[in-house]
Amino acid sequence: MKKRLRTSVWARSLERSFAAMTRMATASGTRALIRTLKPVVRNHTPPPGAGAWISGVVVGTSGSRQFRLYRPPDVRLGERLPLMVMLHGCGQDANGFAASTRMNRIAMRERFLVLYPQQNKLANPQACWNWFDTDSGRADGEAALIMKAIDQVCLLQPVDRTRVAVAGLSAGASMAALLVTRHPGRFRAAVMHSGVPPGSAHSSLTALAAMKGRGARLQRSATPPTMSADWPPLLVIHGDADTVVSPLNGQAAAQIWADAAGAIATTARSVQRGKRYRMSVTDFKRKGRIAATLVAVDNLAHAWSGGAASTPFSDGRGPDASRMAWAFAARQFRY
């Protein structure tokens, strides 16, 4: 009886303490508390829409990385779906990139899976993929972890291994390019949005110069040693108002891919859909096949073109980069 009484008194005391804390939080400004908690809640809240939002982790010699996987609803027994790998930019995470690009909506409609590897802030305080750090081996270590995530998803989920593409924004775009140059046989298509081509930097000191376009100028005068005709076709999307990563990098990336395949540039065509920014599209072809496509978007800064306007690193006024990325990959899957 005394024990139950002591428990009851303790419980009431605890309730009074919580009530007092709540009143204090309200008095001192609940809005500030909500602002503090919003990023935490957002990082654990699945993007809207039907389908599964699956968490995972991979471990390797370079540490561990979390990832998120979107799986569309109603996958049939024995069905094998394409996989799009999406690599976020600096200051982003898997949830934020999914919300910004809205790639899951396209995946639900077109029926493919989307893998979002996530950089660890212990590896880079700004959550940037270390695409540039090839001298120390960090770049290849992170590439290996991303490949482990792809392997894990291919093993545990209904993935068609012959239909895998990779896309990225900024540092994610540069890492995507590094992935396909290291593992060309694993990907059927690659998409670089506002990134730096491979071989432009080899350390943190040279990365800043590369982002300003100096590495791109060097790439034009010297053939990168890693060039290969086995690279999958590349789609490059870059805004001409990008002051973070120079548009020279987009031009250089497309040209490097074209040179590797022996492809020739076709006449650029101007495209504008509704009131969205105009874009200039140049295909690089060899024997009728596209080796690279360069999309230069007018007025677009360093942001995902056509992304959700309410999210960082997005510009809803641009042409829809997510639709372009999937359409480009889907064409390669048909060959």
N, C-alpha and C positions, 0 to 999 in steps of 0.2 A: 504493500500500500504506500509506504513512504517512498519507495523507488518510483512508483507511477506518479506520485505527487511531485517529486523532484523533476521528473521528465516533463511533466506538464508545465511547471514553472519555467524550466529552461526553454521549452518551445515558445511560450508566450513572450519570454524575454527576447528570443531570437526574432519573433515577428515584430516586436516593438522596434528592435534595432533596424530591421529592413525598412520599416515604415519611416523611421527617422532619416535613414540614408536616402530614401526616395524623396522626402521633403527637401533635404539639403541639396540634392541634385537638381531638383526643380528650381529652388531658390537661386542656385548659383549658375543656372543656365543649362537646361536640358539640351538645347540645340547644339551646344558645343560638344556634349557627350555623344549625341547622334552623329555629328560630323566625324568624330573620332572613330566610331564603330562602323560607319558606312563602308569603308574599304574592306574591313574584315568580313562583313556580311556579304558584300558583293563578290568577294573571292570564293565564297562557299555557296553562292546561290547559282543554280544552273540557269543557263540562258533560257528565255521563254520558248515555248513550242513543244510539239510532241517529239518523242524519241528518248533515248537513254543518254545520260551524261555521266560517264564512267571515269573514276579516278584510278590512277596507276602510278607506279614508281619503278625506275630502273636503277641498278647499281653497277658501277664499274670501277676501274682503276682511277678514274678521274672524279670519283665521288658518286653522288646520286642526283637524279632529276625526277621531278614529278611530271605527270602529263595528264591531260584530259582527253577523252575520246567521245565523239558524238556518234551514236548509232541510230539510224532512222528506225521508225516503228515498223512492226509487222514483217521482219525479215523471215523469209521462208526457210524451212529445213533444207539444207543442201545448197542454198543460194550463196553465191560469191559476189561481193560488191567491190567496186573500185575504192581506193584509199587516197585521200588528199591530205598531205602533211602540211600544216600551217605553222610557220615560225614567226613569233611576235617580234616587235621591235623593242628598243630601249624604253624603259618606263612602263612596259606593259606586262601582263601575265596571260595565261591561257584563257581565263574567263573574259578579261577585257578585250582580248583580240577577237574572240568569238563574237562578243557583243558588237564590236566595231565593224567587223567585216560582214557579219550576218551570213557567214558561209553555211551555217547549219540549216538555214531556211532553204538554200539551194540544194543541200544534201538531202533534205527530207523530200523535196520534190523530185530530184533526179536520181535518188537512191544510191548514195555512196556514203562511206564513213569518213570522218574528219578527225585527224590526230593533231593535238595541240601540245607539243613538248613545251616545258616551262623552264626558263633559266633560274638558277639558284642565286639569290643575292649575295651569298657567301662567295660565289665565283665571280660576280660582278655587281658592285653596289647599285648600279643603275639598271640591273637586270638585262644588260646587253649580252648577246652571244659574243664570245671572244673569237670571232671569225678571223681577226687580223693576227692573232698571236701564234703564228706557225713556227717561229724560231724556238719558243719554249715548249711547244707540243700541246699547249692548252687547246688550241683550235681543233686539232685532230682528236684530242681526248673528248671534247664536247661532241664532235661529229660522231664519234664511236658510241656515245651514250644515246644520241638521237637514233642511230641505227639500231641500237638495242631496243629502244622503245618501239620502233617499226617492226622489228622481229617479234617482239612480244605480242603486239597487236595482231600481226599476221598469224601467229600460232594460236591465239585464244579467241579470235574473232573471225567472222566469215569474210575474209579478205581475199580478193583475187590478186595474187602476187604479181601477175603480169600487167596489172593496171594500177600502178602507184605513181603519183605525181607529188611534187613538193613546191611550195610557194612561201614567200616571206616578205616582210616589210623591213626596210632599213637594215639594221644588223642582222635581222632574220633573213633578209634577201641575200645578204653576203654569205651567211651560213648555208643557205640553200644552194648557192652556187658552188660553195666548197664541197658540200655533200655530193653533188652530181659529178664533180670532177674527180672525187675520190672513189665513188661507187656508181659509175655511169650505167652499169647493167641493171641496177635496181630500180631505176626511174624511167618512165616513159615521157615525162615532160617536166619542165622547171619554169617557175615564174619568179622574176625578180622585180619587186616594187620598191623603187627609191634606194637601191643598194649599190655596193661597190663590187666590181668584177674581181674574180680570183687572181692572185698574183700581184695585186696593187699595193699590198702592205704585208709586213712580216712581224710587226711589233706594235705596241701601243704608240710609240713615237712616230712611226710611219703611217699609222691609221688616220690621224688627223689630216695629214697632207693628202692622203688618198681620197678622203671624203671631199676635200676641196677641189679635186679633179686633177691633181698633179700626177697621181699614179696612173690615171686614165691617159694622160698625155704620153707617159712613158710606155704604156701598153701599145700605143699606136706606132711607136718607133721601134719596138722590140717585141718579137714573138714570144708569148709566155711559154715556158718550157713544158707546161702541163697540157698544152693543147692536144685535143684528140678528136678524131672524126666520130668516135663512139659516143660522144656526149649526146644526151637527149635534146630535142628541140627546146628552145628557150623563148619565153615571152618576157619582154622588158617593158615595164610601165614606169614613167618618170615624169614629174611635173617640171615645167620650165621655170617655175618660180621657187624652186627648192633651193634654199640657202644653207641647208644643213648638209646635204649630200649633193654635190654639183651634178647637173644634168649631163655633164661630160662623161660621167661614169656609166649612165645608161647607154649612151651612144657607144662607148668603148666595149661594154659587155656584149651588145648585139653584134658588133663588128668582130670581136674575138670568136664568138660562136660561128659566125658566117665564115671567117677565115679557116677555122678548124674543119668545116664541112666543105669548103670550096664553093660556097654559095655567093650569089650576086644579088645586090640590092635591086628591088623593083622600084617603080615610080611611087613616091609617097602619095597617099590619098588623104584628103581632109574629111573627117567624119564628125558630125554633131547631132546629138539626139535631144530633141526638145530644147530646153533652156540650160542643159548641162554644158560644161566646158567643152570647147572644141578640142579634137585630138588629131594629130598627124600620125598615120599608120604606115610603116614601111616594112615590107616582107623581104626576107633574104632567102632566096630559093636556089636549089640545085636539082636539076632534072625534074622540075615541077613540085618538088617537096620542100616544105618550109623548114629551114634550119633555125631561123630566129625571126622574131617579129618585134619591132620597136614601136611603142606607143608613147608619143610625146604629148603631154596634156597641157594645154594653155592654162595659165593662171593657177595651176595646182602647186601648192607648197609641199612641205614634208609631211604628207598625210595620206592615208588610204583613200584612194579615189572612189567616190560614191558610197563611202561608209556611213554608219549611223551618225547623224549630225550631233547627237547629244553626248557622244563619247570622245575622249581625247584621241589625237592623232588620226582624225577622220575628217573628210570634207565631203559632205553630202551633195555638193554642187558638181562634183566631177563625174565622169562616166563610171559605170559600175565595174570596178576592178574584179570583184568576186565573180560576177557573171563572165567576164572576159577570161579569167583564170580557168574556170571550169570548162568553158567552151573550148579553150585552147587545149586543155588536157584531154577532153572527150574526143577531140579530133585525132589526137595521137593514139588514143586507146583503140580506135577503129582500124589502124594500120596493122 
